[in-house]
Amino acid sequence: MENKFKFRVNLKSLSFSELEEFIIGLAVEDYRAKQVAAWIFQKGVTSFQEMTNLSKDLRERLETAAWISTPEIKSKLRSKRGDTVKYLFSLSDGQAVESVYMKHDYGSSACVSTQVGCRYACRLCASGLGGLVRDLNAGEIYDQVLGIEKDSGERISHLVIMGSGEPLDNYRATLTFIKNIAATYGLNIGYRHITISTCGLVPGIRRLAAERLPLTLAVSLHAPNDSLRDWLVPINRKYPLHELIAACRDYARETGRRITFEYALIAGVNDSGEHAQELCGLLSDILCHVNLIPANPVVERGIKPPARKQVALFKNILEGNMLTTTVRREFGADIDAACGQLRRRVLNKT
């Protein structure tokens, strides 16, 4: 049977069904696909010669028709507390992308990126300052996790797709990555331990809900009304709050999963008691959790976090209105751990 793929394929970028098609195209039994998948997604091998349960002939055919991408660390910064490591991974075309390793009491988590840059230009994020460069393929997203596991020596138990870029703007690659990493031939990270973040792409939220996967959806809300959110998160002009909240309500119903609303508190912008009361009204009838985030400083955006007293006041108002609320523990502020900061710093130097 002739191989339908007309170029050398990075096998990590394929879904399992595509990998099966590729293997069958090499005139090989389809069960070999699961063996190959385990080698590249679970064991993280970097060459076909390491696949010792495959025949020499098959390994040579794979060498001719395919390749395996390898994570390469360009820069690494460790926080003073030692619980956070920020990585900058080099890509095959010379671009670079950020990831973060975080150590928790319950395990280790990785925060990965899905795009180089971002098209949505949220004011409290450094990722969009240079616009969107390109999407990552599923293998380039997967390599971030493999690279972190290899460097840290720790198993990643939780995954946050909340790095640079908008995951729902790179939907196909993001879902392929999620399904591969959750599979038994992959790292077997349960769907309930995976959080996918969005700035508010309503069609993407509805498409994800239709997958019926028990993923946690995190929505970068950051404002309780349209006028403020239009300024902070410009995609709100296309998908205003009434559409976004309706999509979130439907997502919670379809998946049975509680929505996490990320709310970055910016001093003098969205952190008043009036803003807190308005937020309570907006979220009063939805299964959700509010994650308050004292904003990471972004010099180019003029972003500063509020005082701790103001953060506590905001939290108390939400909890007084029966909204489950936490204040995110600060990770890596001393190592440019906010999205896009390390990449911009390295690029500015070079």
SERO-4910 file (N, C-alpha, C, O; in steps of 0.05 Angstrom, whole numbers):
BEGIN
 pado doro    nc1    nc2    nc3   cac1   cac2   cac3    cc1    cc2    cc3    oc1    oc2    oc3
  Met    A     17    -24      0      0      0      0     18     25      0     36     27     16
  Glu    A     12     44    -18     29     68    -20     23     87      3      1     91     12
  Asn    A     45     98     13     42    118     35     31    143     24     41    155      5
  Lys    A      8    153     36     -5    177     26      9    203     34      4    224     23
  Phe    A     28    201     54     42    225     62     65    230     43     82    212     39
  Lys    A     66    254     31     86    259     10    111    273     20    127    282      4
  Phe    A    114    276     46    138    289     58    144    275     84    128    260     95
  Arg    A    169    280     94    176    268    119    160    280    142    159    305    144
  Val    A    147    264    157    128    273    177    139    272    205    153    253    213
  Asn    A    135    293    220    141    292    249    118    276    262     96    286    265
  Leu    A    124    252    271    104    235    281     90    246    306     66    239    311
  Lys    A    103    262    321     90    274    345     68    293    338     51    300    355
  Ser    A     67    303    313     47    322    305     21    308    297      1    322    291
  Leu    A     20    281    296     -3    267    286    -21    258    308    -13    253    330
  Ser    A    -47    256    302    -66    243    319    -61    213    317    -47    204    299
  Phe    A    -74    197    335    -69    168    333    -81    157    307    -68    139    296
  Ser    A   -104    166    299   -115    156    274    -97    163    250    -94    147    231
  Glu    A    -85    187    250    -66    194    229    -41    177    230    -30    169    210
  Leu    A    -32    171    255     -9    153    258    -15    125    247      2    113    234
  Glu    A    -38    115    253    -47     89    242    -46     90    211    -36     71    198
  Glu    A    -58    111    200    -58    113    171    -30    114    160    -24    102    139
  Phe    A    -12    128    173     15    130    165     29    102    165     43     94    147
  Ile    A     25     88    187     37     61    190     26     42    169     42     27    157
  Ile    A      0     42    165    -12     25    144     -1     32    117      3     14    100
  Gly    A      4     58    113     16     67     87     44     56     82     53     56     59
  Leu    A     57     47    103     84     35    100     81      4     96    101    -10     97
  Ala    A     57     -5     91     51    -34     87     59    -50    112     71    -71    110
  Val    A     50    -39    135     56    -52    161     30    -57    175     11    -42    171
  Glu    A     29    -77    193      5    -82    208     -2    -58    225     15    -45    236
  Asp    A    -29    -52    228    -37    -28    242    -31    -29    272    -29     -7    284
  Tyr    A    -27    -52    284    -21    -53    312      6    -41    318     12    -33    341
  Arg    A     23    -38    298     49    -26    302     47      4    310     65     15    322
  Ala    A     24     16    302     20     44    308     21     49    338     32     69    347
  Lys    A      8     31    354      8     35    383     36     31    395     44     44    414
  Gln    A     52     13    383     80     10    392     96     35    386    111     44    404
  Val    A     93     46    362    108     70    355     99     93    373    115    109    382
  Ala    A     73     95    377     62    117    394     73    116    422     81    137    433
  Ala    A     75     92    434     86     90    461    115     99    462    124    111    481
  Trp    A    130     92    441    158    101    440    161    131    440    178    142    454
  Ile    A    145    144    423    149    173    420    134    190    440    145    211    449
  Phe    A    110    182    448     94    198    466     99    192    496     96    209    513
  Gln    A    105    167    502    108    158    530    138    157    538    145    167    559
  Lys    A    154    144    521    182    141    529    199    164    519    222    167    528
  Gly    A    189    179    500    203    203    491    229    198    476    247    213    478
  Val    A    230    176    461    254    170    446    258    191    424    239    203    415
  Thr    A    283    194    416    290    214    396    299    202    369    305    217    350
  Ser    A    301    176    368    309    163    343    294    137    339    286    124    359
  Phe    A    291    129    314    276    104    309    293     79    317    282     58    321
  Gln    A    319     82    318    336     60    325    332     51    354    340     29    361
  Glu    A    320     68    370    315     61    398    290     43    401    285     32    422
  Met    A    274     41    380    249     25    381    255     -4    377    252    -15    355
  Thr    A    264    -17    398    276    -44    396    256    -66    390    264    -88    383
  Asn    A    230    -61    394    211    -82    387    200    -80    359    182    -94    351
  Leu    A    213    -63    343    206    -61    315    229    -74    298    252    -73    307
  Ser    A    222    -85    275    242    -97    259    261    -76    248    254    -53    245
  Lys    A    285    -85    240    305    -66    229    294    -54    203    298    -31    197
  Asp    A    280    -70    187    268    -61    162    248    -38    167    248    -18    153
  Leu    A    231    -42    187    211    -22    193    224      4    203    216     26    196
  Arg    A    244      1    220    258     24    230    271     40    208    271     65    208
  Glu    A    282     26    188    294     40    165    273     54    148    277     76    138
  Arg    A    250     41    145    228     54    130    218     79    144    212     99    132
  Leu    A    216     77    171    208    100    187    228    123    184    221    146    182
  Glu    A    254    115    184    275    135    182    273    151    156    278    175    155
  Thr    A    265    137    135    262    149    109    238    167    107    238    189     94
  Ala    A    215    159    119    190    172    115    182    192    137    164    208    133
  Ala    A    196    191    160    187    207    183    211    217    199    234    209    194
  Trp    A    205    233    219    225    243    238    211    247    264    187    248    266
  Ile    A    227    251    285    217    255    312    229    281    323    253    284    326
  Ser    A    212    300    329    222    325    340    233    321    368    225    303    382
  Thr    A    252    339    375    265    337    401    264    363    415    272    384    403
  Pro    A    255    365    440    255    390    455    283    400    460    300    385    469
  Glu    A    288    425    455    314    437    459    311    462    476    298    481    468
  Ile    A    324    462    500    321    485    518    340    507    509    365    503    508
  Lys    A    329    531    503    345    554    495    353    571    520    375    582    521
  Ser    A    335    572    539    340    588    563    324    576    586    302    565    581
  Lys    A    334    579    610    320    568    634    325    585    658    348    593    663
  Leu    A    304    592    672    307    608    696    292    594    719    269    585    716
  Arg    A    305    593    742    293    580    766    286    602    787    303    619    792
  Ser    A    263    600    799    255    620    819    272    616    844    283    594    849
  Lys    A    273    636    861    288    635    885    277    614    904    292    601    919
  Arg    A    251    610    904    238    590    921    243    562    911    240    542    925
  Gly    A    251    560    885    257    534    874    232    518    865    235    495    856
  Asp    A    208    530    867    184    516    860    174    522    831    154    510    822
  Thr    A    189    539    817    181    547    790    205    548    772    225    560    780
  Val    A    203    537    748    224    540    728    211    549    702    192    537    692
  Lys    A    222    571    691    212    581    665    231    572    643    255    576    645
  Tyr    A    219    559    622    235    549    600    229    565    575    207    574    570
  Leu    A    250    568    558    246    578    531    257    556    513    281    550    513
  Phe    A    238    543    498    246    521    480    250    531    452    234    547    441
  Ser    A    272    523    439    277    529    411    260    511    393    256    487    400
  Leu    A    251    522    371    235    507    352    252    503    327    272    517    323
  Ser    A    244    485    309    261    477    286    265    499    266    284    499    251
  Asp    A    247    519    266    250    541    247    263    566    259    264    587    247
  Gly    A    275    563    283    289    585    295    271    602    314    282    619    328
  Gln    A    245    597    315    228    610    334    232    598    362    246    578    365
  Ala    A    220    610    382    222    600    409    195    604    423    180    622    417
  Val    A    191    586    443    165    587    457    170    580    486    188    566    493
  Glu    A    153    592    503    156    589    532    139    568    545    117    561    535
  Ser    A    149    557    567    134    538    583    143    542    612    164    554    618
  Val    A    126    533    631    133    536    659    128    510    674    108    496    670
  Tyr    A    147    503    692    144    480    710    138    491    737    151    510    747
  Met    A    118    480    751    110    489    778    107    465    796     94    445    789
  Lys    A    120    467    819    118    445    839     97    452    860     97    473    872
  His    A     78    434    863     56    437    882     57    416    904     72    396    901
  Asp    A     40    419    924     38    398    945     26    372    933     32    350    942
  Tyr    A      9    376    913     -6    353    901      9    341    877     -1    321    866
  Gly    A     31    352    869     45    341    846     59    363    830     63    385    840
  Ser    A     66    357    805     80    377    788     62    383    764     49    366    753
  Ser    A     62    409    757     46    417    734     63    431    714     84    442    720
  Ala    A     55    430    689     68    444    667     48    463    654     25    455    649
  Cys    A     57    487    649     41    506    634     53    509    606     77    516    604
  Val    A     38    503    585     50    502    558     37    522    540     15    532    545
  Ser    A     51    528    519     42    548    499     32    533    474     40    510    468
  Thr    A     14    546    460      2    534    435      8    550    410      3    541    388
  Gln    A     19    574    414     26    591    391     52    607    398     58    611    421
  Val    A     66    615    377     87    634    380     74    662    377     65    669    356
  Gly    A     74    677    400     59    702    399     30    697    402     21    675    408
  Cys    A     14    718    397    -15    717    399    -28    740    384    -16    762    383
  Arg    A    -51    735    372    -64    755    356    -83    773    372    -93    793    361
  Tyr    A    -88    767    397   -111    779    411   -104    804    428   -122    818    437
  Ala    A    -79    809    433    -70    834    445    -84    842    471    -91    865    474
  Cys    A    -88    823    489    -99    830    515    -79    849    529    -55    844    528
  Arg    A    -89    869    542    -71    890    553    -55    880    577    -35    893    584
  Leu    A    -63    859    590    -48    850    613    -30    826    607    -21    812    626
  Cys    A    -24    822    582     -7    799    574     15    809    555     10    825    537
  Ala    A     39    798    559     61    805    541     62    789    516     78    795    498
  Ser    A     47    767    514     48    749    492     41    763    465     53    757    445
  Gly    A     21    781    466     11    792    442     25    818    433     16    830    414
  Leu    A     46    826    447     59    851    441     71    851    412     71    872    399
  Gly    A     80    828    403     91    826    376     71    814    356     79    809    333
  Gly    A     46    809    364     27    796    347     32    766    344     50    755    357
  Leu    A     15    753    328     18    725    324     40    719    303     39    730    281
  Val    A     58    702    310     79    693    291     70    669    276     69    668    251
  Arg    A     62    648    291     51    624    279     39    605    300     44    609    324
  Asp    A     23    586    290     13    565    308     35    544    313     53    541    296
  Leu    A     33    531    335     49    507    340     34    483    330     10    482    330
  Asn    A     49    462    321     36    437    315     34    421    341     46    428    361
  Ala    A     19    399    340     14    384    364     40    373    377     42    371    401
  Gly    A     59    366    360     84    355    370    100    376    384    114    370    404
  Glu    A     99    401    374    114    423    387    102    429    415    117    438    433
  Ile    A     77    426    418     64    429    444     72    406    462     79    410    486
  Tyr    A     71    382    452     78    358    468    107    359    477    113    351    499
  Asp    A    125    368    459    153    369    466    159    387    491    178    381    505
  Gln    A    142    407    495    146    423    519    144    407    545    159    410    563
  Val    A    124    389    545    120    372    569    142    352    571    153    347    593
  Leu    A    149    339    549    171    319    550    197    333    559    212    322    575
  Gly    A    202    357    549    227    371    556    227    378    586    248    376    598
  Ile    A    205    386    596    203    393    625    207    368    642    222    369    662
  Glu    A    194    346    634    197    321    650    226    312    650    237    304    671
  Lys    A    239    313    627    267    304    625    285    321    641    303    311    655
  Asp    A    281    348    640    299    366    654    295    366    684    314    367    699
  Ser    A    270    364    692    263    365    721    266    338    735    271    337    759
  Gly    A    264    316    719    264    290    731    239    283    746    238    263    761
  Glu    A    218    299    742    192    295    756    171    288    735    171    297    713
  Arg    A    152    271    744    129    265    727    110    289    728    103    298    750
  Ile    A    100    298    705     80    318    704     53    306    708     44    288    693
  Ser    A     39    314    729     13    302    736    -10    320    728    -33    311    725
  His    A     -5    346    725    -26    365    718    -16    383    695      8    389    693
  Leu    A    -34    391    678    -27    406    654    -44    430    652    -69    429    655
  Val    A    -32    453    646    -46    478    642    -39    489    615    -16    496    610
  Ile    A    -59    491    597    -53    502    570    -60    531    571    -82    540    563
  Met    A    -41    546    582    -46    574    589    -22    591    584    -19    613    596
  Gly    A     -3    581    568     21    596    561     15    616    539     -7    626    536
  Ser    A     35    622    523     32    641    501     12    630    481     12    607    474
  Gly    A     -4    649    470    -23    642    449    -51    635    460    -55    634    484
  Glu    A    -69    632    442    -97    626    448   -102    597    439   -104    593    414
  Pro    A   -106    578    457   -109    550    449   -132    545    430   -130    529    411
  Leu    A   -155    559    434   -178    554    417   -175    567    389   -191    562    371
  Asp    A   -154    583    386   -148    594    359   -130    574    344   -127    577    319
  Asn    A   -119    555    358   -104    533    346   -116    507    354   -104    489    365
  Tyr    A   -142    504    348   -159    484    360   -150    456    353   -147    439    371
  Arg    A   -146    450    328   -140    423    319   -114    412    332   -114    390    343
  Ala    A    -93    428    331    -68    420    343    -70    416    373    -59    398    385
  Thr    A    -84    435    386    -88    433    415   -103    408    423    -95    395    442
  Leu    A   -125    402    409   -140    377    416   -124    352    410   -126    332    425
  Thr    A   -109    352    388    -93    329    382    -72    324    404    -68    302    413
  Phe    A    -60    346    413    -41    344    435    -54    333    460    -43    316    473
  Ile    A    -77    344    467    -91    335    492    -98    306    490    -93    291    510
  Lys    A   -108    297    468   -116    269    466    -92    250    467    -93    228    478
  Asn    A    -70    259    455    -45    242    456    -34    241    484    -25    219    493
  Ile    A    -33    263    498    -20    263    524    -37    250    545    -27    240    566
  Ala    A    -64    249    540    -82    235    559    -84    205    554    -94    190    571
  Ala    A    -75    196    531    -78    168    523    -59    150    539    -39    159    550
  Thr    A    -66    124    539    -49    104    553    -22    101    539     -3     94    552
  Tyr    A    -21    107    513      4    106    499     20    131    503     43    133    495
  Gly    A      8    152    516     21    177    521     29    179    550     37    159    562
  Leu    A     27    202    562     35    206    590     12    200    609     16    202    633
  Asn    A    -11    193    598    -34    184    614    -42    205    635    -49    198    658
  Ile    A    -41    231    628    -51    252    645    -81    254    642    -91    259    620
  Gly    A    -96    250    663   -125    249    662   -137    275    652   -126    297    658
  Tyr    A   -159    274    637   -172    298    627   -179    317    650   -178    341    647
  Arg    A   -186    306    673   -194    323    695   -170    338    708   -174    356    724
  His    A   -147    330    699   -123    344    709   -112    363    687    -89    373    690
  Ile    A   -128    368    667   -120    386    645   -138    410    644   -162    408    644
  Thr    A   -126    434    644   -141    459    643   -133    473    616   -110    476    610
  Ile    A   -154    481    602   -149    496    577   -160    524    580   -183    528    588
  Ser    A   -144    543    573   -151    571    577   -159    585    551   -150    578    530
  Thr    A   -177    604    554   -185    620    530   -191    649    539   -199    654    561
  Cys    A   -186    667    520   -192    695    526   -222    701    519   -231    724    524
  Gly    A   -236    681    509   -264    685    504   -274    680    476   -292    694    467
  Leu    A   -262    660    462   -271    654    435   -296    636    437   -294    612    441
  Val    A   -319    648    435   -345    635    440   -348    610    421   -355    589    431
  Pro    A   -343    612    395   -347    588    378   -328    565    387   -336    542    386
  Gly    A   -304    572    396   -286    551    405   -295    538    431   -292    514    434
  Ile    A   -307    554    449   -318    543    474   -341    523    467   -342    502    479
  Arg    A   -358    531    449   -380    513    441   -370    488    427   -381    467    431
  Arg    A   -350    491    411   -339    468    397   -326    449    417   -329    425    415
  Leu    A   -312    460    437   -299    444    458   -320    430    475   -317    407    482
  Ala    A   -342    444    481   -364    431    496   -375    407    482   -382    387    495
  Ala    A   -377    408    455   -388    386    440   -369    361    440   -378    339    435
  Glu    A   -344    365    448   -326    342    451   -333    325    475   -326    301    476
  Arg    A   -347    337    494   -356    323    519   -332    311    534   -334    290    546
  Leu    A   -309    325    533   -286    317    549   -287    331    576   -294    355    577
  Pro    A   -280    317    598   -282    330    624   -258    348    630   -245    346    651
  Leu    A   -252    366    612   -231    385    615   -241    409    632   -264    416    631
  Thr    A   -223    421    647   -229    446    661   -225    469    641   -204    472    630
  Leu    A   -246    486    638   -244    509    621   -238    533    639   -253    539    658
  Ala    A   -216    548    633   -209    572    647   -213    596    628   -202    596    606
  Val    A   -229    615    636   -235    638    619   -222    663    630   -226    670    654
  Ser    A   -206    676    614   -193    700    623   -213    723    621   -217    735    601
  Leu    A   -226    728    644   -248    747    645   -238    776    649   -241    793    632
  His    A   -227    781    673   -213    806    679   -229    831    681   -219    852    688
  Ala    A   -255    829    675   -272    853    677   -301    844    680   -309    824    670
  Pro    A   -317    860    696   -345    852    701   -365    865    682   -389    860    684
  Asn    A   -356    882    663   -374    895    644   -361    898    617   -336    896    615
  Asp    A   -377    903    597   -367    903    569   -348    927    564   -328    924    550
  Ser    A   -354    950    575   -338    973    568   -309    969    578   -290    976    564
  Leu    A   -305    959    602   -278    954    612   -265    930    599   -242    931    593
  Arg    A   -281    910    594   -269    886    581   -262    891    552   -243    880    542
  Asp    A   -277    909    538   -270    916    511   -242    928    510   -227    923    491
  Trp    A   -234    942    531   -208    955    532   -186    935    540   -165    934    529
  Leu    A   -192    918    560   -173    899    571   -169    875    553   -147    866    548
  Val    A   -191    865    542   -191    840    526   -206    846    500   -230    841    499
  Pro    A   -193    856    480   -207    867    456   -225    847    442   -243    856    428
  Ile    A   -220    821    445   -238    801    432   -267    804    442   -286    794    429
  Asn    A   -270    818    465   -297    822    476   -315    838    457   -339    837    459
  Arg    A   -302    855    440   -318    870    421   -332    853    401   -353    860    391
  Lys    A   -321    829    396   -333    810    377   -352    791    392   -373    784    382
  Tyr    A   -343    782    416   -359    763    432   -363    776    459   -349    770    478
  Pro    A   -384    793    462   -388    808    487   -396    789    510   -401    765    506
  Leu    A   -398    800    534   -401    784    558   -426    767    558   -425    744    567
  His    A   -449    777    548   -473    760    549   -470    735    532   -481    714    539
  Glu    A   -455    737    509   -450    713    493   -430    694    506   -433    670    506
  Leu    A   -409    706    518   -389    690    532   -400    675    555   -395    651    559
  Ile    A   -415    689    572   -426    676    596   -446    654    589   -447    633    602
  Ala    A   -462    659    568   -480    638    558   -466    613    549   -474    591    555
  Ala    A   -443    617    534   -427    594    525   -415    579    548   -413    555    548
  Cys    A   -406    594    568   -394    582    592   -415    566    608   -409    544    617
  Arg    A   -439    577    610   -460    563    624   -467    537    610   -471    516    623
  Asp    A   -467    537    583   -473    513    568   -450    493    570   -455    469    571
  Tyr    A   -425    503    571   -402    485    574   -404    470    601   -399    446    601
  Ala    A   -410    484    622   -413    472    648   -435    450    648   -431    429    660
  Arg    A   -457    456    634   -479    437    633   -471    412    616   -477    390    624
  Glu    A   -458    416    593   -451    394    576   -429    376    588   -430    352    584
  Thr    A   -410    387    602   -388    371    612   -390    364    641   -376    346    651
  Gly    A   -407    378    656   -409    374    685   -385    386    700   -381    380    724
  Arg    A   -369    403    686   -345    414    698   -350    443    705   -363    458    691
  Arg    A   -340    451    728   -341    478    738   -322    496    722   -299    489    717
  Ile    A   -332    519    713   -316    538    699   -298    553    718   -306    561    740
  Thr    A   -273    558    711   -255    575    726   -254    602    711   -246    603    688
  Phe    A   -261    624    725   -258    650    714   -233    663    725   -231    668    749
  Glu    A   -214    669    708   -189    682    716   -194    712    716   -204    724    697
  Tyr    A   -188    725    738   -192    754    741   -167    766    751   -161    765    775
  Ala    A   -151    779    733   -126    792    741   -133    819    752   -144    836    738
  Leu    A   -126    824    777   -131    849    790   -109    869    783    -85    865    789
  Ile    A   -117    891    771    -99    912    763   -105    937    779   -127    947    779
  Ala    A    -84    948    792    -88    971    810   -101    994    795    -91   1003    775
  Gly    A   -123   1004    807   -137   1027    796   -152   1023    771   -162   1042    759
  Val    A   -155    998    762   -168    993    736   -193    976    740   -215    984    732
  Asn    A   -191    953    754   -214    934    756   -216    922    784   -227    901    787
  Asp    A   -204    935    804   -201    923    830   -218    936    852   -213    932    876
  Ser    A   -238    952    845   -254    966    865   -276    949    877   -282    928    865
  Gly    A   -287    957    899   -310    943    910   -333    942    892   -348    923    890
  Glu    A   -337    964    877   -359    965    857   -355    944    835   -374    932    826
  His    A   -330    941    826   -325    920    806   -331    893    818   -341    876    803
  Ala    A   -324    888    843   -329    862    855   -359    856    856   -368    834    850
  Gln    A   -375    876    864   -405    873    865   -416    867    837   -434    851    834
  Glu    A   -405    881    817   -414    877    790   -408    849    780   -423    836    766
  Leu    A   -384    839    788   -376    812    781   -395    791    793   -401    771    781
  Cys    A   -403    796    818   -421    778    831   -448    775    816   -458    753    813
  Gly    A   -458    797    806   -482    797    791   -479    782    765   -497    768    756
  Leu    A   -456    785    752   -451    773    726   -450    742    728   -459    728    711
  Leu    A   -439    732    751   -434    703    753   -453    689    772   -447    667    781
  Ser    A   -475    702    779   -492    692    801   -505    666    795   -511    651    814
  Asp    A   -509    659    770   -524    634    764   -508    614    748   -520    599    732
  Ile    A   -482    614    751   -466    595    736   -448    579    754   -438    589    774
  Leu    A   -444    553    747   -426    536    762   -397    544    757   -387    539    735
  Cys    A   -385    557    777   -359    569    771   -342    573    796   -351    569    819
  His    A   -318    580    791   -298    586    812   -283    611    802   -276    612    778
  Val    A   -278    630    819   -263    654    811   -235    652    822   -230    649    846
  Asn    A   -216    655    804   -187    655    811   -176    683    809   -172    693    786
  Leu    A   -172    697    831   -162    724    831   -132    723    828   -118    708    842
  Ile    A   -121    740    810    -93    740    804    -82    769    807    -87    785    789
  Pro    A    -68    775    828    -54    801    828    -36    803    803    -18    787    800
  Ala    A    -42    822    786    -30    822    759      1    822    760     13    836    776
  Asn    A     12    806    742     41    808    738     48    835    725     35    842    706
  Pro    A     68    849    735     75    874    722     84    870    693    100    853    688
  Val    A     72    886    675     80    886    647     87    915    641     70    932    637
  Val    A    113    921    640    122    949    637    110    962    612    102    985    613
  Glu    A    110    947    590    101    958    565     71    965    566     62    982    550
  Arg    A     56    952    584     27    956    585     20    975    609     -3    983    611
  Gly    A     39    982    626     33    998    649     16    984    670      0    996    684
  Ile    A     20    958    672      4    941    690     18    938    717     42    932    718
  Lys    A      3    943    739     13    939    766     -8    925    783    -32    929    779
  Pro    A      1    908    802    -18    894    819    -28    913    841    -14    932    849
  Pro    A    -52    908    852    -61    924    875    -48    916    901    -34    895    902
  Ala    A    -52    932    922    -42    925    948    -56    900    959    -79    895    951
  Arg    A    -44    885    977    -56    861    988    -83    867   1001   -101    851   1000
  Lys    A    -85    890   1014   -110    897   1028   -133    899   1008   -155    891   1014
  Gln    A   -127    910    984   -148    912    964   -156    885    953   -179    880    947
  Val    A   -136    868    949   -141    840    940   -159    826    960   -179    813    952
  Ala    A   -154    829    986   -170    816   1007   -198    827   1007   -217    811   1011
  Leu    A   -201    853   1003   -228    865   1002   -244    854    979   -268    847    982
  Phe    A   -232    852    956   -245    842    932   -255    813    937   -277    806    931
  Lys    A   -237    797    948   -243    769    953   -266    766    973   -283    750    969
  Asn    A   -265    782    994   -286    781   1014   -314    787   1003   -334    775   1011
  Ile    A   -315    806    984   -341    813    972   -351    789    956   -375    783    957
  Leu    A   -334    776    940   -343    754    924   -352    731    942   -373    719    937
  Glu    A   -337    725    962   -344    703    980   -370    709    996   -386    691   1002
  Gly    A   -374    735   1002   -399    743   1015   -423    739    998   -446    738   1008
  Asn    A   -419    737    971   -440    732    952   -440    703    942   -451    698    921
  Met    A   -428    686    958   -429    657    953   -414    648    928   -420    628    916
  Leu    A   -394    664    919   -377    655    897   -351    643    909   -337    656    924
  Thr    A   -346    618    901   -321    605    910   -298    620    897   -296    623    873
  Thr    A   -279    629    914   -258    647    905   -231    639    918   -230    633    942
  Thr    A   -210    640    902   -183    636    912   -166    659    901   -172    671    880
  Val    A   -144    664    914   -124    682    904   -100    665    895    -89    650    911
  Arg    A    -93    667    870    -72    650    859    -46    656    874    -38    679    877
  Arg    A    -33    634    882     -6    636    894     13    646    872     12    637    849
  Glu    A     30    664    880     49    676    861     71    656    853     84    645    871
  Phe    A     74    651    827     95    633    818    113    649    799    105    660    779
  Gly    A    139    649    806    159    658    787    159    687    780    168    694    758
  Ala    A    150    705    797    150    734    790    179    743    786    184    762    771
  Asp    A    198    730    800    226    739    798    240    728    774    263    734    769
  Ile    A    226    711    757    239    700    734    223    705    708    224    689    690
  Asp    A    207    726    708    192    733    683    173    710    676    173    701    652
  Ala    A    158    699    695    142    675    690    115    682    676    101    664    668
  Ala    A    108    707    674     84    715    660     87    709    630    110    710    620
  Cys    A     65    704    617     66    696    589     80    717    572     73    740    573
  Gly    A     99    708    556    112    725    536    136    740    546    151    751    530
  Gln    A    140    742    573    161    760    583    189    749    577    207    765    569
  Leu    A    194    724    582    221    713    578    228    713    548    250    721    541
  Arg    A    209    706    531    215    706    502    222    734    493    241    737    477
  Arg    A    207    754    502    213    781    493    240    790    504    255    804    489
  Arg    A    247    783    528    273    791    539    296    779    523    315    793    517
  Val    A    294    753    517    315    740    501    316    751    473    338    756    463
  Leu    A    293    755    460    293    767    433    305    795    433    319    802    414
  Asn    A    298    810    453    309    837    454    339    837    457    353    855    446
  Lys    A    351    817    470    379    816    473    393    807    447    415    816    441
  Thr    A    378    790    431    391    779    407    383    794    382    391    787    360
***
